[in-house]
Amino acid sequence: MLTNAKIKSEKPRSTPFKLADGGGLYLLVQPSGARWWRCDYRRPGTGKRNTLSLGTYPSTTLADARSKNHAARAQLAAGIDPGQHRKAEKEAGTDRAANSFEVVAREWLSKQRFVPKYAIKVAAWFDKNVFPYVGAKPVAELTAPDVLRVLRRIEERGAHESAHRIKQNIGQVMRYAIATGRADRDPTADLKGALIRPAERHHAAITNPKEVGGLLRAINGFTGTPVVKAALQLAPLVFVRPNELCSAEWSEFNLDAGEWDIPAARMKTGQPHHVPLPAQAVAVLRDLHLLTGRGRYVFPSARTPYPNDKQRPMTTNALLAALQRIGYTGEQMTTHGFRAMARTLLDEALGFRPDYIEHQLAHAVRDPNGRAYNRTSFLPERRKMVQKWANYLDELVIAD
């Protein structure tokens, strides 16, 4: 272990070097003579190595550094990443206590594997609707009435669906606080039935087989760009979420194997998704590869020159505009409606098991013990299902 005498006796060298104290704590001595306290640790959950800065010597004494290191180790023992916790405190500001709701919520958010666009939305919800009212309150003292007052303000604006979503997010933060030893219970559990139920909202979708055939014929007759046409042709074949389709990258595909692996960072669920491809989808992709295969994106935006390192993917609005161009308004059919189309007809027309369909849709499906199935569950069955589905769509195209 280090002593003050040892620290003072060490002179700077031509390269940086460490003076270890134990427990991951060390003093990093720079050639300039600057001395920085650091501690190394493994991030909870991932095991990845990280380093935490604890101040400079002599402003931060050996005793101070040991105290800070001990506090960081206590956080790690509770499953808290001290680096993420410090960042959350900094973002929350100096007026927030270490275990205030805002600090814990920001820490929780930093650990989520949300799609970036959704992560920004959740952070904005908290900043606008939650932190001004309960952000400074110690997370362990948050009560059901506190949360209800927050949600009532949202309901008063008529944003009933947002109120339910924010209640869900607050509950997730509270369960994280419980898991890390900073709260005893989740007060949102006491709010069941307390909020106004939002009106049901459905994405317009065509599910009548004869009308589906007409839609597919219209898609095949699309006279816009080949990139947009290919996306329209693939939408009913793979029935992934519109953003997952439009942002597809060539590196995710193995066309020889007929497979598409969408990484967790691009999935709404935050979990990777394995998509078996029917032969018809592979054929569309092979043709498109001749046009866009040298770039990153399968469906590059027409607004950026090609090839271009800064190129962006096509937006979902481009697909919606294409549907309107072939005569389908948003009240008749939406890009998200291809999922409802597949879900309905795979069940009602082709008789496939609901759990196979739900897996293909990347919905959360649990086994009898409540555990989530992995991304390749029922893969042989799903592969047969999507091929039969593609063949069925071909039959609808030529049907009277």
Secondary structure, DSSP 4 states (H G I P E B T S, - for coil): ---HHHHHHPPP-SS-EEEEEETTEEEEEPTTS-EEEEEEEE-TTT--EEEEEEEEETTS-HHHHHHHHHHHHHHHHTT--HHHHHHHHHHH-TTS-TTBHHHHHHHHHHH----HHHHHHHHHHIIIIIHHHHTTSBGGG--HHHHHHHHHHHHHTT-HHHHHHHHHHHHHHHHHHHHTTS-S--GGGGGTT-SPPPPP--------HHHHHHHHHHHHT--S-HHHHHHHHHHHHH---HHHHHT-BGGGEETTTTEEEE-GGGSTTSS-EEEE--HHHHHHHHHHHHHHTTSSBSSB-TTS-SS-TT--BPPHHHHHHHHHHTT--TTT--STHHHHHHHHHHHHTT---HHHHHHHTT---B-TTSPBPPTTTTHHHHHHHHHHHHHHHHHHHH--
